[in-house]
């Protein structure tokens, strides 16, 4: 069984469950369901990474990024937004390939934030934490054995923590340091009970600091060696290089999933949009594509997901991630002089120890929002890069040494042992050896919003917003640790660009008690969409605090229990329906020979709220807040002016496009209907203009924009408003009649307007056919003015 086997290409393959993604949510789910006898397919967009396959050369690292459109199929997936950067992983095993192995349970009291409303507690997760820790063979860094007890960075961080009276700890790590029953020794072959998914030998941790760039020795107990190996032995169909593009519910129940297969041998630009789709079906679909991936898939396919909660995209958090540095650390030498401190951050796994800072929720007198601060490291090649950066400083100090060597060589002095002199050329290595990265993470405020902008994901979140006080606390403690180590405090350079970088994005499909509070319930079931589930970091109602991987895996284990135990999914709430607006039934007949036609263009712009159940005005306000803009550009054609004038429905044809980034961009309207000034209930002083515009979203789901302008004489000067404000809904399906509209699901609600400049431009677009029938424009204008006169004429009499 080859994890890199190409997909079968056979449309219609059916499974009990399809799992999208192989990170901490997807791998746990796949293993649990497979172990129960379910037929499971795992679709992972990245490739597999057996031992020895993680690149180390500049050429290899250059090609180890994820961007298939550029021919890159590597592991590092970099997301860039207005105010933050994010780094996630693409590959078999997901984030476990590049995480720092830390397994810390979410603090019990930190579940109790009333603003986050976690629907599960620490007690609910305890058995699942136990199960995951066992599966990942969690163990602490063995500081009671050499060579581990003298790891410089761990010792330095411990000493600083004790001086500051902080709660220092050795957290559980998903790393193998020793075979069972034997003392820990770096580089020993690991004895496994059965073959791992790669069929390769693994070795105990060699302390090379390469956890975050992929462990070439297989020392990490990453998901490919644990849960995915279990699923593989259980018969799971694991497909790599398979990226899911769309999915939708099937008429008879279950789900259809469409994906493309990436050719990992391809280099250079690739039109990934043209790749052929493969379709699979399943009773259950589990999205585990990560916070960005799962939220993006749900947003992009929203039009085909009736009842998806309006809370989709809300509650983004970076888990309080903040990277800072203590550089050029110093200590007192034997003679009392200050000398460089040996920190050696490349020695050991990336993270070995942590401190915990209290939270107001702890109830012990602590204040503010709590966090963890952890020591960190990096691969040895980064030390050489730092040494090169420090080279100009040492070149000046090396001039006397070089001068002495030159004089000795010129004088032919006999001194064959010059190791000390060559050693002096390296200087004191205070930058490369005296640097300690500090990783902060904790309870930032989960107030970010993820939306679509065309085909791209947007995240609205700022570090200097509601989380400013939290970040100030983390920076302050990091500075204190640096001071204790005799070092200089240094922010991540992007901090000065008002940005942060996160490796723990959370939220977007948050858990809740109902669909007004979240996207999924406490068991990972998507509200109102039976058989659809989410199991990854996107379900978090707020930050985890410590490294979130263990909590994500524990929740996935809980979700699997519910799925296997037949726990009932939440009842499908009746979806909002669009009330009929009284638009006349379409009555399209061919135009009479000889009758003139009139056409003009109209452009309207505004905002809508996707999935909104409220009124038009609240939809407009919510859409403006979330930047969900919608517009249309139409050419409206009165094909037969004689019939148009005589018919009370005043029906015309509308063609053009609707543009909404969140629905897929610019979308063609080929055969819409426009009705001008239709009397309401026979009352000539109450008229409406109707629009019914069929189109398809970016994924091919049929939609219809329906709207009306209410033209009636209300108090105030409202003629302009009445004729330029369109109350708008987007409905699921191609809706033709009021009866169909009454049964259609509402996808979006809001208001569009004609802007004055667009109206002025519109007046220049009127055309008649044949061109010699200039009287047609006058007839159309007279009809328009006459209908307005019917509505507002009493004002002249009253005045």
C-alpha positions in Angstrom: 0.0 0.0 0.0 1.6 3.2 -1.2 0.7 6.4 0.5 1.8 8.3 -2.7 -0.3 6.2 -5.1 -2.2 8.3 -7.6 -6.0 8.4 -7.2 -8.0 5.8 -8.9 -9.8 8.3 -11.1 -13.0 6.2 -10.9 -15.9 8.6 -10.4 -18.5 7.3 -7.9 -16.2 5.5 -5.4 -18.3 5.4 -2.3 -17.1 5.4 1.3 -18.5 5.4 4.8 -16.5 8.5 5.5 -14.2 10.8 3.5 -11.7 12.8 5.6 -10.2 15.9 4.0 -6.8 16.6 5.5 -4.4 14.5 7.6 -3.5 16.8 10.5 -4.4 16.3 14.1 -8.1 16.3 13.4 -8.1 14.2 10.2 -5.6 11.6 11.3 -7.3 10.9 14.6 -10.7 10.7 12.9 -9.4 8.4 10.1 -7.7 6.0 12.6 -10.7 5.8 14.9 -13.3 5.2 12.1 -11.1 2.7 10.3 -10.5 0.8 13.6 -14.3 0.5 13.9 -14.6 -1.1 10.5 -15.6 1.9 8.5 -14.5 2.2 4.9 -12.5 5.5 5.0 -10.8 7.6 2.4 -8.2 10.3 3.4 -7.6 13.1 0.9 -4.4 15.0 1.6 -3.3 17.7 -0.8 0.4 17.4 0.1 2.9 14.5 -0.4 4.4 12.1 2.1 7.7 12.6 3.8 9.6 9.5 4.8 12.8 9.8 6.9 15.5 11.5 5.0 13.2 13.4 2.6 13.1 16.8 4.3 15.4 19.1 2.4 18.3 20.9 4.0 20.1 22.5 1.1 19.2 26.0 -0.2 18.0 24.5 -3.4 15.8 22.0 -1.5 14.4 24.6 0.8 13.6 26.9 -2.2 11.3 24.1 -3.5 9.8 23.1 -0.1 7.0 25.6 -0.3 3.4 25.0 -1.3 2.1 26.8 -4.4 1.0 24.2 -7.1 0.2 27.0 -9.5 3.9 27.8 -9.5 4.9 24.1 -9.6 5.7 24.0 -5.9 4.4 21.0 -3.9 6.5 21.4 -0.7 5.6 21.4 2.9 5.5 25.1 4.0 2.3 26.9 3.2 2.6 30.6 3.9 -0.6 32.7 4.2 -0.3 36.5 4.1 -3.1 38.8 5.2 -3.3 42.5 5.9 -2.1 42.4 9.5 -0.6 39.0 10.0 1.3 36.1 8.5 0.6 32.5 9.1 2.6 29.3 8.5 0.9 26.0 8.2 2.0 22.6 6.7 1.0 20.7 3.6 1.9 17.0 3.7 0.9 13.6 5.0 0.7 14.2 8.7 -0.3 17.9 8.4 1.0 20.2 11.1 2.7 17.4 13.0 5.4 17.5 10.4 6.6 21.0 11.5 5.2 21.4 15.0 7.5 21.4 18.1 5.9 18.3 19.6 4.5 20.0 22.7 1.5 18.3 24.3 -0.1 20.5 27.0 -3.7 20.2 28.0 -5.9 23.3 28.0 -6.1 24.8 31.5 -9.3 23.8 33.2 -10.4 27.3 34.2 -9.6 28.6 30.7 -12.7 26.8 29.4 -14.8 29.2 31.4 -14.5 32.4 29.5 -18.2 33.6 29.1 -17.3 35.5 25.9 -16.0 32.3 24.2 -18.8 29.9 25.5 -16.9 26.6 25.1 -19.6 23.9 24.9 -17.1 21.3 26.3 -15.1 21.3 29.5 -11.8 20.0 30.6 -13.6 17.1 32.3 -15.3 16.2 29.1 -11.9 16.0 27.3 -9.9 14.2 30.1 -10.4 10.6 28.7 -9.6 11.9 25.2 -6.4 13.7 26.3 -5.4 10.4 28.0 -6.0 8.4 24.8 -4.1 10.8 22.5 -1.1 11.1 24.8 -0.8 7.3 24.8 -1.1 7.1 21.0 1.5 9.8 20.6 3.8 8.2 23.2 4.1 11.4 25.2 7.2 11.8 27.3 9.2 14.6 29.0 12.6 15.7 28.0 14.9 13.4 30.0 16.9 16.0 31.9 18.0 13.4 34.6 20.3 11.7 32.0 23.3 12.9 30.1 23.6 14.4 27.6 20.2 15.9 28.1 20.7 17.4 31.6 23.3 19.8 30.3 21.3 21.1 27.3 22.4 24.8 27.5 19.2 26.5 26.4 17.1 24.4 28.8 19.4 25.1 31.7 19.5 28.9 30.8 15.7 29.1 30.6 15.2 27.2 33.8 17.6 29.6 35.7 15.9 32.7 34.3 12.4 31.3 35.3 13.5 30.5 38.8 15.0 34.0 39.2 11.7 35.5 38.1 9.7 33.0 40.4 7.9 31.5 37.4 6.3 28.1 37.2 8.9 26.3 35.0 8.0 22.8 33.7 9.1 20.1 31.3 6.0 19.5 29.2 5.1 16.3 27.4 6.7 15.9 24.0 5.7 13.6 21.2 9.3 12.5 20.7 11.0 9.2 21.2 14.1 9.5 23.3 14.5 5.8 24.2 13.2 2.4 23.5 10.9 1.0 26.2 12.8 -0.1 29.3 16.1 1.4 28.1 17.9 4.6 29.1 17.7 7.4 26.6 20.5 7.5 24.0 20.5 9.8 20.9 20.5 8.1 17.6 19.5 4.5 18.5 17.1 2.6 16.1 13.5 2.7 17.4 11.9 -0.7 17.8 8.4 -0.6 16.5 5.7 -3.2 17.0 4.7 -3.0 13.3 5.9 -1.4 10.1 5.2 2.3 9.8 3.4 3.7 6.8 6.8 4.6 5.2 8.4 1.3 5.8 11.5 3.0 7.1 13.7 2.7 10.2 13.3 5.5 12.8 15.9 6.7 15.3 15.8 8.2 18.8 16.1 12.0 19.0 19.5 13.1 17.9 19.1 16.6 19.5 19.6 18.5 16.2 16.9 21.1 16.6 15.2 20.3 13.3 11.7 19.5 14.6 10.2 22.5 12.8 11.7 21.8 9.4 10.9 18.1 9.4 12.7 15.4 11.3 14.9 13.3 8.9 15.5 10.7 11.6 11.8 9.9 12.4 12.3 10.7 16.0 9.1 12.7 16.2 6.0 10.7 16.9 4.3 12.6 14.2 0.9 11.6 12.8 2.3 9.6 9.9 4.0 7.2 12.3 1.1 7.0 14.7 -2.5 7.5 13.7 -2.0 7.3 10.0 0.0 4.1 10.3 -2.9 2.7 12.3 -5.4 3.8 9.7 -3.2 2.4 6.9 -2.9 -1.0 8.6 -6.7 -0.9 9.1 -7.3 -0.5 5.3 -7.9 3.2 4.9 -7.6 4.5 1.4 -5.0 7.3 1.9 -4.5 9.5 -1.2 -1.8 12.1 -1.3 -1.5 15.1 -3.7 -5.3 15.2 -3.8 -6.7 18.7 -3.2 -10.5 19.0 -2.5 -12.1 21.8 -4.5 -15.8 21.4 -3.8 -18.5 19.3 -2.2 -22.2 19.3 -1.8 -25.0 17.2 -0.2 -26.5 14.4 -2.3 -30.2 14.3 -3.0 -30.5 10.9 -1.4 -28.3 11.7 1.6 -24.6 11.7 2.0 -22.0 13.9 0.3 -20.2 14.2 -3.1 -16.6 15.4 -3.0 -14.7 16.7 -6.0 -10.9 16.9 -5.9 -7.9 17.4 -8.3 -4.7 15.4 -8.3 -1.4 17.4 -8.4 1.5 16.1 -10.3 4.4 16.4 -7.9 6.9 16.0 -10.7 5.6 19.1 -12.4 7.7 22.3 -12.2 6.9 25.8 -13.3 3.6 27.6 -13.7 0.5 25.3 -13.8 -3.1 26.1 -14.6 -4.4 24.3 -11.6 -8.0 25.5 -12.3 -7.9 23.3 -15.5 -7.0 20.1 -13.7 -9.6 17.4 -14.1 -11.9 16.6 -11.2 -12.3 13.2 -9.5 -15.6 12.6 -7.7 -16.1 10.4 -4.6 -19.2 10.0 -2.4 -19.6 9.1 1.2 -22.2 8.9 4.0 -20.1 11.3 6.1 -17.7 14.0 5.1 -15.2 15.2 7.7 -13.4 18.5 7.0 -10.0 18.5 8.6 -8.1 20.8 6.3 -7.0 23.2 9.1 -8.4 26.5 10.3 -7.7 28.2 6.9 -8.5 25.2 4.7 -11.8 24.1 6.3 -13.1 27.6 6.6 -12.1 28.5 3.1 -13.8 25.4 1.7 -17.1 26.1 3.5 -17.0 29.8 2.5 -16.3 28.9 -1.1 -19.0 26.3 -1.3 -21.5 28.2 0.8 -24.1 28.6 -1.9 -24.5 24.8 -2.0 -24.8 24.4 1.8 -28.3 25.3 2.8 -28.5 26.3 6.5 -24.8 26.9 7.0 -24.5 29.1 10.1 -24.0 32.8 9.7 -21.1 32.4 12.2 -18.9 30.9 9.5 -15.6 32.8 9.5 -16.1 34.4 12.9 -13.9 34.0 16.0 -10.4 33.9 14.4 -7.5 33.7 16.9 -3.8 33.2 16.4 -3.6 31.5 19.9 -1.6 34.5 21.1 1.5 33.5 19.1 4.4 35.8 19.6 8.1 35.2 18.7 10.7 37.3 20.4 14.5 36.9 21.0 17.1 37.3 23.8 20.3 37.9 21.8 24.0 38.1 22.8 23.3 36.6 26.2 26.1 37.2 28.8 27.2 36.0 32.2 29.9 36.7 34.8 33.2 34.9 34.1 35.6 33.5 36.7 37.4 36.7 36.9 34.2 38.7 37.3 34.3 40.0 33.7 31.2 39.7 31.5 31.6 36.8 29.0 29.3 35.4 26.3 26.8 32.9 27.7 26.6 29.5 26.0 22.9 29.0 25.0 23.4 26.8 22.0 19.8 26.9 20.7 20.5 24.3 18.1 21.1 21.6 20.8 18.0 19.5 21.7 14.5 19.4 20.3 13.1 22.7 19.3 11.1 23.1 22.6 12.1 21.5 25.9 10.5 23.6 28.7 7.9 26.2 29.4 6.6 28.6 32.0 2.9 29.3 32.7 1.6 32.8 33.5 -1.7 33.0 35.3 -5.1 34.3 34.1 -7.9 36.2 35.7 -10.0 33.1 35.2 -7.7 31.1 37.5 -9.4 32.6 40.6 -6.1 32.8 42.4 -5.5 36.5 42.2 -4.0 36.5 38.8 -5.0 39.2 36.4 -5.1 39.7 32.7 -5.2 37.0 30.0 -2.9 34.0 30.7 -0.1 32.6 28.5 2.8 30.2 28.2 6.4 31.1 27.4 8.6 28.4 26.0 12.3 28.1 25.1 12.9 27.5 21.4 15.7 26.4 19.1 16.5 26.0 15.4 18.6 23.8 13.2 22.4 24.1 13.2 22.5 25.6 9.8 20.7 28.7 11.2 23.7 29.1 13.6 26.0 29.3 10.6 23.8 31.9 9.0 23.9 34.0 12.2 27.7 33.6 12.3 27.9 35.0 8.8 25.7 37.9 9.8 28.1 38.6 12.6 31.1 38.3 10.3 31.7 42.1 9.8 32.0 42.5 13.5 34.6 39.7 13.8 36.6 40.7 10.7 37.7 43.9 12.5 38.7 41.9 15.6 40.5 39.3 13.4 42.8 41.8 11.7 45.5 41.5 14.5 45.4 37.7 14.3 45.7 37.7 10.5 48.5 40.2 10.8 50.5 38.0 13.2 50.0 35.0 10.9 51.1 36.9 7.9 54.3 38.2 9.6 55.0 34.6 10.8 54.6 33.2 7.3 56.7 36.0 5.8 59.5 35.4 8.4 59.3 31.6 7.9 58.8 31.2 11.6 58.3 27.5 12.5 55.0 27.2 14.4 53.1 24.2 13.0 50.4 24.3 15.6 48.2 27.3 14.9 44.8 25.9 15.9 44.4 28.6 18.6 45.0 31.4 16.1 42.5 29.9 13.6 40.0 29.5 16.5 40.4 33.2 17.2 39.0 34.0 13.7 35.6 32.9 14.8 35.4 35.6 17.5 33.3 35.0 20.5 30.2 33.5 18.6 28.0 35.7 20.9 25.3 36.0 18.3 25.1 32.5 16.9 25.6 30.8 20.3 24.1 33.3 22.7 20.7 33.7 21.2 17.5 32.2 22.7 14.2 32.4 20.8 11.2 32.8 23.1 7.8 31.5 22.0 4.7 33.0 23.6 1.2 31.7 23.2 -2.0 32.1 25.1 -5.4 33.7 25.4 -5.5 36.5 22.8 -9.0 37.8 22.0 -10.7 35.8 19.3 -12.3 38.7 17.4 -10.9 38.0 13.9 -13.2 37.5 10.9 -12.4 35.3 7.8 -14.2 36.2 4.6 -13.7 35.6 0.9 -12.4 38.2 -1.5 -12.9 36.7 -4.9 -11.0 33.4 -4.8 -8.9 34.4 -1.9 -9.3 34.1 1.9 -9.2 37.4 3.9 -8.6 37.7 7.6 -9.5 40.9 9.5 -7.6 40.9 12.7 -5.1 43.3 14.3 -2.6 42.8 17.1 -3.1 46.3 18.4 -6.9 45.8 18.7 -8.5 44.0 21.6 -5.4 41.8 22.1 -3.0 44.7 22.6 -2.9 44.3 26.4 -2.2 40.6 26.1 0.7 41.1 23.7 2.2 43.8 25.9 2.2 41.3 28.8 4.0 38.6 26.7 6.6 41.1 25.5 7.2 42.4 29.0 7.9 38.9 30.4 10.1 38.0 27.4 12.1 41.1 28.0 12.5 40.1 31.7 13.8 36.7 30.7 16.2 38.3 28.3 17.5 40.6 31.1 18.0 37.6 33.4 20.1 36.0 30.7 22.2 39.1 30.3 20.9 39.5 26.8 19.3 42.1 24.6 15.6 41.9 23.9 14.6 41.8 20.2 11.2 41.7 18.7 10.4 39.8 15.6 11.2 42.3 12.9 7.7 42.2 11.4 6.4 43.5 14.8 7.5 46.9 13.7 5.4 46.6 10.6 2.4 46.2 12.9 2.2 42.5 12.1 2.6 39.2 13.9 3.1 35.6 12.6 1.1 32.7 13.9 1.7 29.0 13.5 -1.5 28.2 15.5 -4.4 29.7 13.6 -7.8 28.8 15.3 -11.5 29.5 14.8 -13.8 30.2 11.9 -15.9 27.1 12.3 -16.3 27.5 16.0 -18.3 25.1 18.3 -21.5 26.5 19.7 -24.7 25.4 21.4 -26.8 26.2 18.3 -26.3 27.8 14.9 -26.7 31.3 16.2 -23.5 30.7 18.3 -21.4 28.5 16.2 -20.9 26.5 13.0 -20.6 23.0 14.6 -22.0 21.5 17.8 -20.0 20.0 20.7 -19.5 16.8 18.6 -18.2 18.5 15.5 -21.5 18.2 13.5 -22.2 21.1 11.2 -25.5 22.6 12.1 -28.3 21.9 9.6 -26.2 19.8 7.3 -26.5 16.1 8.4 -23.4 14.0 7.6 -21.0 17.0 7.4 -18.5 17.4 10.2 -15.4 19.5 11.1 -12.5 18.3 13.1 -9.5 20.6 13.3 -8.4 23.9 14.9 -11.2 25.8 13.2 -13.8 24.5 15.7 -12.2 26.3 18.7 -14.5 28.9 20.2 -11.3 30.8 21.4 -7.6 30.3 21.9 -6.4 27.1 23.6 -3.7 28.9 25.4 -0.8 26.4 25.3 0.2 24.6 22.1 -3.2 23.6 20.6 -2.3 20.3 18.9 -3.2 18.1 21.8 -6.6 19.7 22.3 -7.4 19.5 18.6 -6.6 15.8 18.6 -8.6 15.2 21.8 -11.6 17.0 20.4 -11.3 14.9 17.2 -11.2 11.7 19.4 -14.4 12.9 21.2 -16.1 13.7 17.8 -15.2 10.2 16.6 -16.7 8.6 19.7 -20.0 10.5 19.0 -19.9 9.4 15.3 -19.3 5.8 16.1 -21.7 5.8 19.0 -24.6 7.0 16.9 -25.0 10.2 18.8 -27.9 12.1 17.2 -26.9 15.1 15.1 -28.7 18.3 16.0 -32.1 18.7 14.4 -32.2 20.7 11.1 -33.6 24.1 11.9 -36.2 25.3 9.3 -34.3 27.6 7.0 -35.4 31.1 6.3 -37.5 31.5 3.2 -38.0 34.5 1.0 -41.5 35.9 1.2 -43.2 36.4 -2.2 -42.9 40.0 -3.4 -45.9 40.2 -5.7 -43.8 40.2 -8.9 -45.9 39.3 -12.0 -45.5 35.9 -13.5 -43.1 36.0 -16.5 -44.8 36.3 -19.8 -42.2 36.1 -22.4 -43.4 36.2 -26.0 -41.5 37.0 -29.2 -41.5 40.8 -30.0 -44.0 41.9 -32.6 -42.6 42.8 -36.0 -42.1 46.5 -36.5 -42.3 47.4 -32.8 -39.2 49.4 -31.6 -37.0 48.3 -28.7 -35.2 50.3 -26.1 -32.2 49.4 -24.0 -30.1 51.0 -21.3 -27.5 49.9 -18.8 -27.8 50.0 -15.0 -25.3 49.5 -12.3 -26.2 49.1 -8.6 -23.8 48.5 -5.7 -24.2 47.7 -2.0 -23.7 45.1 0.7 -25.3 41.9 1.7 -24.9 39.5 4.6 -24.5 35.9 3.6 -27.0 33.6 5.2 -28.7 36.6 6.9 -32.1 35.9 8.4 -32.8 39.5 9.4 -34.3 42.4 7.4 -32.7 44.1 4.5 -31.3 47.0 6.5 -29.6 44.7 9.0 -28.2 42.6 6.2 -26.8 45.8 4.6 -25.1 46.9 7.8 -23.7 43.4 8.5 -22.5 43.1 4.9 -20.8 46.5 5.1 -19.1 45.5 8.4 -17.9 42.2 6.9 -17.0 43.8 3.6 -19.4 41.5 1.7 -20.0 43.8 -1.3 -22.3 42.9 -4.2 -23.1 44.7 -7.4 -24.7 44.1 -10.7 -24.1 45.6 -14.2 -27.1 45.0 -16.5 -28.2 45.8 -20.0 -32.0 46.0 -19.7 -33.8 45.6 -23.0 -37.4 46.4 -23.7 -37.7 44.1 -26.8 -41.2 45.2 -27.8 -42.0 48.8 -26.6 -45.7 48.5 -27.8 -46.3 45.5 -25.6 -44.2 46.8 -22.8 -46.3 50.0 -22.6 -49.6 48.2 -22.8 -48.7 45.4 -20.4 -49.2 46.3 -16.6 -46.3 44.1 -15.8 -43.9 46.2 -18.0 -41.5 43.3 -18.4 -38.1 43.6 -19.9 -35.0 41.3 -20.3 -31.9 41.8 -18.1 -28.5 40.5 -19.2 -25.1 41.2 -17.7 -23.3 40.1 -14.5 -23.5 40.0 -10.8 -20.2 40.5 -8.9 -19.7 39.3 -5.4 -16.3 38.1 -4.3 -17.7 35.9 -1.6 -19.9 34.1 -4.2 -17.1 33.6 -6.8 -16.4 36.9 -8.4 -18.0 38.1 -11.7 -21.0 35.8 -12.5 -23.0 36.0 -15.8 -26.7 36.8 -15.9 -27.9 35.5 -19.2 -31.7 35.8 -19.1 -33.0 37.9 -16.2 -36.3 39.7 -15.9 -36.9 43.3 -15.0 -40.4 44.8 -14.3 -40.9 48.6 -14.3 -43.5 50.3 -12.0 -46.0 47.5 -11.3 -49.1 48.6 -9.4 -49.5 47.0 -6.0 -53.1 45.7 -5.3 -54.4 48.0 -8.0 -53.1 51.1 -6.2 -51.4 53.4 -8.7 -49.8 55.3 -5.8 -48.0 52.2 -4.6 -45.7 50.7 -7.3 -42.7 48.4 -7.3 -39.8 47.6 -9.7 -38.8 44.0 -9.7 -35.5 42.2 -10.6 -35.1 38.5 -11.0 -31.5 37.6 -12.1 -30.5 33.9 -12.4 -26.8 33.1 -12.2 -24.4 30.5 -10.9 -21.8 31.0 -8.2 -18.1 30.2 -8.7 -18.6 26.5 -8.0 -21.6 26.1 -10.4 -24.4 26.3 -7.8 -27.5 27.9 -9.2 -28.6 31.1 -7.5 -31.1 33.9 -8.2 -30.9 37.5 -7.2 -34.4 38.9 -6.5 -35.0 42.5 -5.6 -37.5 45.2 -5.5 -37.7 49.0 -5.4 -40.6 50.2 -3.4 -42.0 53.4 -5.0 -44.6 55.1 -2.8 -45.2 58.5 -1.4 -43.8 58.4 2.1 -43.2 61.5 4.2 -40.1 63.5 3.2 -38.3 63.9 -0.1 -37.9 60.2 -1.1 -38.3 60.2 -4.9 -34.5 59.6 -5.4 -34.3 57.0 -2.6 -37.4 55.1 -3.8 -36.1 54.8 -7.4 -32.4 54.1 -6.6 -32.6 51.7 -3.6 -33.0 48.0 -4.3 -34.0 45.6 -1.4 -32.1 42.5 -2.4 -32.0 38.8 -1.6 -29.9 36.0 -3.2 -31.8 32.8 -3.2 -30.7 29.2 -3.7 -31.7 27.7 -7.1 -33.0 29.3 -10.3 -36.2 30.9 -9.1 -38.8 31.8 -11.7 -42.1 32.4 -9.9 -43.3 33.8 -6.6 -44.3 30.3 -5.5 -40.8 29.0 -6.1 -39.4 32.0 -4.3 -41.5 31.3 -1.3 -39.9 27.8 -1.0 -36.3 29.0 -1.8 -33.5 29.2 0.8 -32.1 32.6 1.5 -28.4 32.8 0.8 -27.9 36.5 1.3 -29.8 39.7 2.2 -29.0 43.4 1.8 -29.5 46.6 -0.1 -28.1 47.9 -3.3 -28.0 51.6 -4.5 -27.5 53.5 -7.7 -24.8 56.1 -7.0 -25.2 59.5 -8.5 -22.3 59.2 -10.8 -23.5 55.8 -12.1 -27.0 57.3 -12.6 -25.5 60.1 -14.7 -23.6 57.6 -16.7 -26.8 55.5 -17.1 -28.6 58.4 -18.8 -26.1 58.3 -21.6 -26.6 54.6 -22.3 -30.2 54.7 -23.7 -30.4 53.2 -27.2 -33.4 52.5 -29.6 -33.7 50.0 -32.4 -34.1 50.8 -35.2 -32.1 54.0 -34.6 -34.6 56.1 -36.6 -37.3 55.5 -34.1 -36.3 58.3 -31.8 -39.9 58.6 -30.8 -39.4 55.4 -28.8 -37.2 57.2 -26.2 -39.9 59.8 -25.7 -42.6 57.1 -25.2 -40.4 55.3 -22.7 -39.7 58.5 -20.8 -43.3 59.5 -20.8 -44.2 56.1 -19.3 -41.6 56.5 -16.6 -42.6 60.1 -15.8 -46.2 59.2 -15.9 -45.9 56.4 -13.4 -43.9 58.7 -11.1 -46.6 61.3 -11.4 -49.3 58.8 -10.4 -47.3 58.2 -7.2 -46.3 61.7 -6.2 -48.9 64.0 -7.9 -50.9 64.6 -4.7 -47.9 66.5 -3.3 -48.4 69.3 -5.9 -52.1 69.6 -5.0 -51.4 69.5 -1.3 -48.7 72.2 -1.7 
